[in-house]
Amino acid sequence: MKKIIIMCLVLTGLTSCDEFLEINPRTQVSTEEFYKTEDGVMKGLYAVMKEVQNRLMEVHGYSTLLSDEAETGGGVGEGVYKFKWDNFTYTPTTCFSNEWYTGTGWWNEWDMGLYVGVVAANVLIDEMSRSGLSEDFIRPIDAETRFYRALFYAYLYMGYKEIPLLTGQITSVNDLYSFGNAPREEVYEFIMSDLSNDIIQYLPERVATQKGRICRDAAKVLRTKIILFQRDETKYAQALEDMSGIASNPFYALDTDYKHLWHKDGEWGSESIFEIGMAGENSGMNNKVATVGGRDIVDPRSAEEGGLMSGYGQLTMTWKIYDMFASGDSRRDGTVIVYADEAADAFAQTGQNTFSVSSNQEGVDLERGLLGNYKYHPRKEAYTTGGDQVGSQNMSFRFYRFSDVLLLGAELKVRINGNADQEAQGWFDMVRDRAFKDQDHRIELNQGKETNLDIIFQERYYEFAFEMQRWFDILRFDKGDEVLGSKGWTEKHRYFPIDQNEIDQSKGVLTQDPAWL
């Protein structure tokens, strides 16, 4: 029987098991015919890209909450269902199963979304291989799709100790339960195969990459991060060569103003390696991280004057984040919004004393005042159309930045040699010089391997707070007990449990992480 592709899958992406496994879709086109055209292949690629837009933003929310970056947020009382991640009280029966969701656990939240992305990527990779289209057209699309598949698997791999490894298409729901746990090494090698030089050579250089698409350097950054997470010392030299090559590329430079990075005219700049583009216009392809914006904001300022818009108050910004920055570190103002300062600025610019933000938000400090997220707050400059101020935001998500390359390169040199050489010290200095706008706040990475790594770990917090980095840095630097012990972390929380409902449905094909037995 011919495989059938659902047109809405290709055009709008997957949102549930039922959608990509519909038995009798009303509009059917055989895959053999659909992928014989360049237009069909591009629509398949856009479907995969939409899964990146949708699914990885879910990972951002959960990883931020699991780390020490934020309180649960939302309206007062709305954060109750999220406390289990904030204080590590989830179990194999509650981790990603919620009363408001009637589906199963494995295909839900963190795991479901990422596997939907894997399935979409597998379809496109398999069908392109027999499309008959020219290799000049297919090879870069295949490489880009493999990057996305590696990205989905990377976050599954970092989230779970052992996961099913789907390497090709599936045809029914029952197929999902025929895959048991794959060893971590096997998953790691599969990710690395999708990011091999033989594959990524067909990706363009950054200077020639269309906005929102994948360049070769993005694949090298992802590969480096997975190597470090796996602690594969045999590949540290390769990773360092990759980071050094990017660091020396004249295309890249740090934005001189850290705050500028987070505005519309800061998108796709000299510091950008990979950004997830967003459409806004209440299309479902908006930046979902914009839910972090303050609730019920009234701002008399225009877009040109820096006017803010409302979010849902998710992932409440705390004064702990504000206080961690040293005096003079410009990253504080580029990370934390003090709403009282915004009110003063609105009055100074407009003469209107009407700026307001609701205090009906979980986890706020009413005594010190309300804070917001500078990096991904909804702004009038990013508004497109429609009544939903979050759904209207078309700001991109800055996924990989040049500063990350500089700190990864410095870290690799320290892990290999113990202390930084002149080149690595220079990379580290660049990040701090930009932050403080002077050369008076440099820290020498010549204090021995462990101390140097501690310095880099903390610097990454200052540089990448609320950028979907902190939780994974805590894991790979082995800082769980130190940073999260007071929240309830124990070593078993390094990986999520597999949902017990899915183990039951698989009839034992899936097995639980022994730490959760």
PLY file of the C-alpha trace (Angstrom):
ply
format ascii 1.0
element vertex 517
property float x
property float y
property float z
element edge 516
property int vertex1
property int vertex2
end_header
0.00 0.00 0.00
1.27 3.45 -0.86
2.28 5.65 2.04
0.04 8.69 2.31
1.14 12.14 3.36
-1.37 14.52 4.94
-1.17 17.89 3.28
-1.87 19.81 6.48
1.19 18.12 8.01
3.45 19.52 5.34
1.88 22.94 5.26
1.31 23.59 8.95
3.31 21.01 10.88
2.37 18.29 13.36
0.49 18.89 16.58
-0.52 15.44 17.79
-0.15 11.75 17.13
-3.57 11.67 15.49
-2.61 14.32 12.95
0.40 12.56 11.49
-1.11 9.09 11.76
-4.61 9.82 10.48
-6.05 6.67 8.95
-8.35 8.22 6.34
-7.22 11.77 5.62
-9.59 13.72 3.45
-6.83 15.18 1.27
-4.29 12.60 0.25
-1.23 12.79 -1.96
1.20 9.90 -2.25
4.63 10.70 -0.87
6.18 9.36 -4.06
4.47 12.13 -6.01
4.67 14.93 -3.45
8.46 14.84 -3.00
9.22 14.66 -6.69
9.05 18.46 -6.87
11.33 21.07 -5.32
8.24 22.83 -4.02
7.15 19.68 -2.19
10.57 19.25 -0.62
10.65 22.87 0.53
7.19 22.50 2.09
8.49 19.42 3.90
11.44 21.45 5.18
9.17 24.25 6.38
7.10 21.65 8.27
10.27 20.56 10.10
11.21 24.18 10.77
7.79 24.82 12.28
8.40 21.98 14.73
11.62 23.75 15.77
9.61 26.94 16.34
6.97 25.18 18.39
8.74 22.39 20.24
12.03 23.88 21.35
10.25 26.79 22.96
8.57 24.25 25.24
12.04 23.01 26.22
13.02 26.60 26.99
10.18 26.93 29.48
10.82 23.70 31.33
14.62 24.00 31.41
14.41 27.56 32.73
12.09 26.42 35.50
14.24 23.40 36.37
17.33 25.59 36.72
17.82 28.43 39.20
16.70 31.15 36.80
13.01 31.75 37.51
9.93 31.21 39.63
6.94 29.44 38.09
5.04 32.57 37.08
1.63 32.97 35.54
-1.27 34.48 37.47
-1.41 33.88 41.21
-2.44 30.24 41.64
-1.66 29.27 38.06
1.81 28.00 38.88
0.59 25.10 41.01
0.96 22.48 38.27
4.53 23.65 37.61
5.80 23.36 41.18
6.78 19.73 40.59
9.51 20.87 38.19
10.56 23.81 40.32
11.07 21.66 43.42
11.84 18.29 41.79
8.81 16.42 43.14
7.73 14.86 39.84
7.56 11.08 39.49
7.27 8.58 36.62
3.49 8.97 36.77
3.37 12.77 37.05
6.40 14.20 35.26
4.85 15.13 31.94
1.28 14.01 32.58
-1.18 16.71 33.63
-4.83 16.72 34.60
-5.59 19.19 31.83
-4.05 16.88 29.21
-5.89 13.64 28.49
-3.30 12.08 26.22
-0.38 9.86 27.10
2.87 10.88 28.67
5.58 9.84 26.25
4.10 11.89 23.45
3.54 14.96 25.56
5.42 18.15 26.44
9.23 17.87 26.24
9.36 14.39 24.73
6.25 14.42 22.52
7.13 17.66 20.81
10.68 16.63 20.04
9.64 13.25 18.67
7.09 14.94 16.43
10.05 16.91 15.05
12.06 13.72 14.61
9.18 12.07 12.72
8.82 15.06 10.40
12.56 15.09 9.72
12.65 11.33 9.08
9.87 11.61 6.51
11.67 14.35 4.62
15.09 12.66 4.71
13.72 9.33 3.50
11.58 10.79 0.75
14.28 13.13 -0.55
16.63 10.19 -0.98
14.33 8.69 -3.62
12.84 11.85 -5.09
14.99 11.83 -8.22
15.73 15.55 -7.78
19.20 16.90 -8.48
21.88 16.37 -5.86
22.79 20.06 -5.98
19.30 20.82 -4.70
18.89 17.86 -2.35
22.24 17.83 -0.52
21.95 21.16 1.33
18.29 20.48 2.22
19.22 17.03 3.47
22.04 18.51 5.57
19.74 21.13 7.04
17.08 18.55 7.87
19.68 16.34 9.53
20.76 19.32 11.62
17.20 19.72 12.86
16.90 15.99 13.56
20.16 16.14 15.51
18.84 19.15 17.40
15.64 17.35 18.40
17.59 14.28 19.46
20.15 16.38 21.33
17.50 17.67 23.72
15.95 14.22 24.09
19.42 12.84 24.79
20.10 15.53 27.38
16.67 15.02 28.94
16.52 11.22 29.23
19.09 8.58 30.06
17.84 6.19 27.38
15.33 6.89 24.63
13.85 5.14 21.61
15.90 5.84 18.49
13.68 6.35 15.44
15.90 6.45 12.36
13.26 6.18 9.66
9.56 6.62 8.99
6.81 5.05 11.07
3.39 4.11 9.73
1.16 3.57 12.77
0.77 4.45 16.44
1.67 0.88 17.33
5.09 1.39 15.77
5.90 3.82 18.56
5.75 1.02 21.09
7.97 -1.34 19.15
11.07 0.73 19.87
12.81 0.02 23.14
15.48 2.01 24.91
18.56 2.66 22.81
21.92 2.85 24.65
23.16 6.41 25.18
26.27 5.74 23.11
24.14 4.65 20.16
22.04 7.82 20.33
25.18 9.93 20.66
26.77 8.32 17.61
23.58 8.79 15.60
23.51 12.51 16.45
27.17 12.80 15.51
26.55 11.03 12.19
23.93 13.64 11.27
26.53 16.32 12.09
29.51 14.70 10.40
31.72 16.76 8.13
30.56 14.64 5.19
27.04 15.97 5.82
27.53 19.54 7.03
29.92 20.40 4.19
26.80 21.05 2.12
25.52 23.74 4.48
26.35 27.32 3.46
28.77 29.64 5.16
27.10 32.10 7.51
27.61 35.04 5.15
25.58 33.24 2.46
22.83 31.87 4.74
19.23 33.04 4.40
17.73 34.45 7.60
16.15 31.69 9.63
18.09 28.92 7.88
21.07 26.86 9.02
24.70 27.60 8.33
27.65 25.24 8.68
28.84 26.98 11.84
25.52 26.28 13.60
26.07 22.56 13.02
29.59 22.85 14.45
28.30 24.60 17.56
25.65 21.92 18.12
28.25 19.22 17.61
30.58 20.86 20.12
27.84 21.14 22.73
26.98 17.45 22.39
30.65 16.45 22.58
30.98 18.41 25.81
27.76 16.99 27.25
28.93 13.47 26.41
32.38 14.35 27.83
33.94 12.72 24.79
37.52 13.76 25.35
38.57 12.00 22.15
36.73 14.71 20.20
37.75 17.77 22.23
40.48 18.62 19.72
38.00 18.53 16.84
35.55 20.69 18.78
38.29 23.19 19.62
39.33 23.37 15.97
35.71 24.12 15.04
35.32 26.86 17.67
38.69 28.39 16.81
37.73 28.52 13.14
34.48 30.33 13.90
36.22 32.68 16.35
38.67 33.73 13.62
35.99 34.22 10.96
35.93 37.96 10.13
32.16 37.81 9.56
31.53 37.52 13.29
31.85 40.18 15.97
30.22 40.85 19.32
27.49 43.47 19.27
29.03 46.41 21.12
25.77 46.95 23.04
24.44 43.89 24.87
20.95 45.38 25.18
20.81 46.00 21.43
20.99 42.25 20.81
17.42 41.82 22.01
15.73 44.38 19.77
14.40 43.94 16.25
17.36 45.67 14.65
19.64 43.39 16.67
18.39 40.28 14.87
20.60 38.41 12.40
23.60 40.61 13.17
27.32 39.94 13.36
26.87 37.99 16.60
24.19 35.70 15.19
25.05 32.11 14.27
21.56 30.58 14.45
18.24 32.25 15.20
14.79 30.69 15.09
12.75 33.05 12.96
9.18 33.82 13.92
6.27 35.12 11.84
3.94 36.56 14.49
0.55 37.63 13.07
-1.18 35.15 15.41
-0.14 32.45 12.95
1.06 30.02 15.61
4.60 30.82 14.50
5.29 33.47 17.09
8.03 33.53 19.73
6.34 31.61 22.53
9.03 32.70 24.97
7.27 36.08 24.86
4.86 34.63 27.43
7.47 35.83 29.97
6.27 39.42 29.50
4.53 41.20 32.37
0.77 40.82 32.71
-1.76 43.46 31.64
0.79 46.10 30.71
-0.32 49.60 29.81
2.49 51.58 28.20
1.98 55.02 26.63
5.25 54.81 24.72
5.36 54.08 21.00
7.42 51.38 19.36
10.13 53.94 18.61
10.12 55.01 22.27
10.60 51.45 23.53
6.98 50.62 24.33
6.28 47.26 25.95
3.34 44.90 25.45
1.76 42.24 27.65
2.73 38.64 28.19
1.38 36.01 30.57
3.89 36.55 33.37
5.44 33.12 32.92
8.86 32.26 34.41
8.92 35.13 36.87
12.14 37.12 36.89
13.59 37.38 40.41
15.75 39.87 42.24
18.28 37.07 42.66
19.08 37.42 38.97
19.30 41.21 39.23
21.59 41.00 42.26
23.99 38.44 40.77
25.47 40.92 38.31
28.43 43.00 39.41
28.16 46.77 39.35
28.81 48.04 35.85
27.92 44.78 34.09
25.68 45.88 31.21
24.21 42.39 31.01
22.07 43.15 34.04
20.10 45.78 32.18
20.07 43.53 29.11
18.56 40.67 31.13
16.30 42.27 33.75
13.59 44.89 33.33
12.77 46.93 36.42
9.20 48.01 35.73
9.50 51.03 38.02
12.30 52.30 35.77
10.11 51.69 32.72
7.32 53.74 34.29
9.75 56.60 34.93
11.04 56.43 31.36
7.50 56.38 29.96
6.65 59.52 31.91
9.88 61.24 30.85
9.24 60.52 27.17
5.49 61.03 26.96
4.53 63.13 29.96
1.89 60.50 30.77
1.89 58.78 34.15
-0.11 55.81 32.89
2.43 52.98 32.70
1.26 49.97 34.70
1.84 46.24 35.04
-0.23 43.77 37.05
1.13 42.31 40.28
-1.19 39.30 39.86
1.75 37.06 39.10
3.14 34.01 40.85
6.50 34.51 42.56
6.85 38.31 42.48
8.51 40.34 45.24
5.98 43.05 46.01
8.27 44.72 48.53
11.20 45.31 46.15
9.08 45.68 43.05
8.13 43.90 39.84
10.72 42.71 37.34
10.53 41.54 33.73
12.59 39.64 31.18
14.45 42.09 28.96
15.54 39.57 26.34
12.15 38.25 25.26
9.61 40.71 26.58
6.83 41.48 24.06
7.55 44.87 22.49
5.58 47.16 20.25
8.43 47.10 17.75
7.88 43.33 17.29
4.07 43.56 17.08
2.54 42.41 13.80
-1.26 42.15 13.98
-4.06 40.69 16.07
-5.42 40.97 19.57
-3.13 38.40 21.19
-0.05 40.42 22.08
2.08 37.28 22.55
0.84 35.64 19.35
1.63 38.82 17.45
5.34 38.88 18.33
7.74 38.17 15.47
10.99 38.53 17.41
13.44 35.74 16.64
14.90 33.44 19.27
18.68 33.87 19.45
19.75 30.24 19.63
23.52 30.33 19.04
25.55 33.50 19.47
29.19 34.32 18.79
29.82 34.88 22.49
28.90 31.23 23.03
31.61 30.19 20.60
34.17 32.31 22.46
33.28 30.80 25.83
33.08 27.26 24.44
36.51 27.71 22.89
37.98 28.97 26.15
36.35 26.11 28.03
37.76 23.50 25.66
41.28 24.88 26.03
40.92 24.74 29.82
39.55 21.19 29.71
42.44 20.11 27.51
45.31 22.07 29.07
44.15 23.14 32.53
44.83 26.83 31.99
43.98 29.17 29.13
46.64 30.15 26.64
46.81 33.66 25.19
44.20 32.88 22.51
41.68 31.42 24.95
42.24 34.25 27.42
41.59 36.69 24.59
38.27 35.02 23.79
37.21 35.19 27.42
38.32 38.82 27.70
36.23 39.79 24.68
33.04 38.67 26.44
33.80 40.51 29.69
35.10 43.63 27.94
31.80 43.93 26.08
29.84 43.37 29.27
31.64 46.07 31.28
32.57 48.34 28.36
36.16 48.47 29.58
39.20 46.25 30.10
39.29 46.67 33.88
37.13 43.66 34.76
39.11 40.85 33.20
39.61 37.58 35.09
42.67 35.46 34.41
42.03 31.83 33.50
45.37 30.71 34.95
44.09 29.45 38.31
44.05 25.73 37.66
41.54 23.60 35.77
38.77 23.33 38.37
38.82 26.99 39.36
38.97 28.07 35.71
35.97 25.89 34.87
34.06 27.36 37.81
34.79 30.85 36.48
33.60 29.92 32.98
30.48 28.24 34.38
29.51 31.40 36.23
30.35 33.62 33.26
28.01 31.59 31.12
25.22 32.34 33.60
25.80 36.08 33.30
25.97 35.89 29.51
23.17 33.41 28.73
20.55 33.70 31.48
17.09 32.82 30.11
18.56 31.59 26.79
17.96 27.83 27.30
21.55 27.27 28.38
21.66 27.26 32.19
19.99 23.91 32.95
22.21 22.07 30.49
25.31 23.87 31.78
24.42 22.79 35.32
24.24 19.18 34.11
27.44 19.11 32.10
29.49 21.02 34.69
28.17 18.64 37.39
26.72 21.46 39.48
23.36 19.90 40.33
23.98 19.38 44.05
25.73 22.73 44.45
23.22 24.89 42.59
19.93 23.00 42.94
20.30 20.91 46.09
18.28 23.41 48.11
15.42 23.07 45.60
15.23 19.30 46.01
17.66 18.10 43.33
19.23 14.69 43.74
21.38 12.83 41.24
18.39 10.93 39.83
17.04 14.24 38.52
19.87 14.41 35.99
17.45 12.65 33.64
13.66 12.56 33.47
11.80 9.31 34.16
10.04 7.69 31.24
6.30 8.08 31.74
4.94 4.94 33.38
1.87 4.97 31.13
4.08 4.59 28.09
6.03 1.74 29.64
2.71 0.01 30.32
1.47 0.57 26.76
4.72 -0.77 25.32
4.20 -3.99 27.33
7.68 -3.77 28.72
9.52 -2.88 25.51
10.35 0.46 27.12
12.11 0.16 30.47
12.48 2.69 33.27
15.72 4.44 34.21
16.92 2.39 37.24
17.33 5.63 39.22
13.53 6.02 39.14
12.63 2.47 40.22
0 1
1 2
2 3
3 4
4 5
5 6
6 7
7 8
8 9
9 10
10 11
11 12
12 13
13 14
14 15
15 16
16 17
17 18
18 19
19 20
20 21
21 22
22 23
23 24
24 25
25 26
26 27
27 28
28 29
29 30
30 31
31 32
32 33
33 34
34 35
35 36
36 37
37 38
38 39
39 40
40 41
41 42
42 43
43 44
44 45
45 46
46 47
47 48
48 49
49 50
50 51
51 52
52 53
53 54
54 55
55 56
56 57
57 58
58 59
59 60
60 61
61 62
62 63
63 64
64 65
65 66
66 67
67 68
68 69
69 70
70 71
71 72
72 73
73 74
74 75
75 76
76 77
77 78
78 79
79 80
80 81
81 82
82 83
83 84
84 85
85 86
86 87
87 88
88 89
89 90
90 91
91 92
92 93
93 94
94 95
95 96
96 97
97 98
98 99
99 100
100 101
101 102
102 103
103 104
104 105
105 106
106 107
107 108
108 109
109 110
110 111
111 112
112 113
113 114
114 115
115 116
116 117
117 118
118 119
119 120
120 121
121 122
122 123
123 124
124 125
125 126
126 127
127 128
128 129
129 130
130 131
131 132
132 133
133 134
134 135
135 136
136 137
137 138
138 139
139 140
140 141
141 142
142 143
143 144
144 145
145 146
146 147
147 148
148 149
149 150
150 151
151 152
152 153
153 154
154 155
155 156
156 157
157 158
158 159
159 160
160 161
161 162
162 163
163 164
164 165
165 166
166 167
167 168
168 169
169 170
170 171
171 172
172 173
173 174
174 175
175 176
176 177
177 178
178 179
179 180
180 181
181 182
182 183
183 184
184 185
185 186
186 187
187 188
188 189
189 190
190 191
191 192
192 193
193 194
194 195
195 196
196 197
197 198
198 199
199 200
200 201
201 202
202 203
203 204
204 205
205 206
206 207
207 208
208 209
209 210
210 211
211 212
212 213
213 214
214 215
215 216
216 217
217 218
218 219
219 220
220 221
221 222
222 223
223 224
224 225
225 226
226 227
227 228
228 229
229 230
230 231
231 232
232 233
233 234
234 235
235 236
236 237
237 238
238 239
239 240
240 241
241 242
242 243
243 244
244 245
245 246
246 247
247 248
248 249
249 250
250 251
251 252
252 253
253 254
254 255
255 256
256 257
257 258
258 259
259 260
260 261
261 262
262 263
263 264
264 265
265 266
266 267
267 268
268 269
269 270
270 271
271 272
272 273
273 274
274 275
275 276
276 277
277 278
278 279
279 280
280 281
281 282
282 283
283 284
284 285
285 286
286 287
287 288
288 289
289 290
290 291
291 292
292 293
293 294
294 295
295 296
296 297
297 298
298 299
299 300
300 301
301 302
302 303
303 304
304 305
305 306
306 307
307 308
308 309
309 310
310 311
311 312
312 313
313 314
314 315
315 316
316 317
317 318
318 319
319 320
320 321
321 322
322 323
323 324
324 325
325 326
326 327
327 328
328 329
329 330
330 331
331 332
332 333
333 334
334 335
335 336
336 337
337 338
338 339
339 340
340 341
341 342
342 343
343 344
344 345
345 346
346 347
347 348
348 349
349 350
350 351
351 352
352 353
353 354
354 355
355 356
356 357
357 358
358 359
359 360
360 361
361 362
362 363
363 364
364 365
365 366
366 367
367 368
368 369
369 370
370 371
371 372
372 373
373 374
374 375
375 376
376 377
377 378
378 379
379 380
380 381
381 382
382 383
383 384
384 385
385 386
386 387
387 388
388 389
389 390
390 391
391 392
392 393
393 394
394 395
395 396
396 397
397 398
398 399
399 400
400 401
401 402
402 403
403 404
404 405
405 406
406 407
407 408
408 409
409 410
410 411
411 412
412 413
413 414
414 415
415 416
416 417
417 418
418 419
419 420
420 421
421 422
422 423
423 424
424 425
425 426
426 427
427 428
428 429
429 430
430 431
431 432
432 433
433 434
434 435
435 436
436 437
437 438
438 439
439 440
440 441
441 442
442 443
443 444
444 445
445 446
446 447
447 448
448 449
449 450
450 451
451 452
452 453
453 454
454 455
455 456
456 457
457 458
458 459
459 460
460 461
461 462
462 463
463 464
464 465
465 466
466 467
467 468
468 469
469 470
470 471
471 472
472 473
473 474
474 475
475 476
476 477
477 478
478 479
479 480
480 481
481 482
482 483
483 484
484 485
485 486
486 487
487 488
488 489
489 490
490 491
491 492
492 493
493 494
494 495
495 496
496 497
497 498
498 499
499 500
500 501
501 502
502 503
503 504
504 505
505 506
506 507
507 508
508 509
509 510
510 511
511 512
512 513
513 514
514 515
515 516
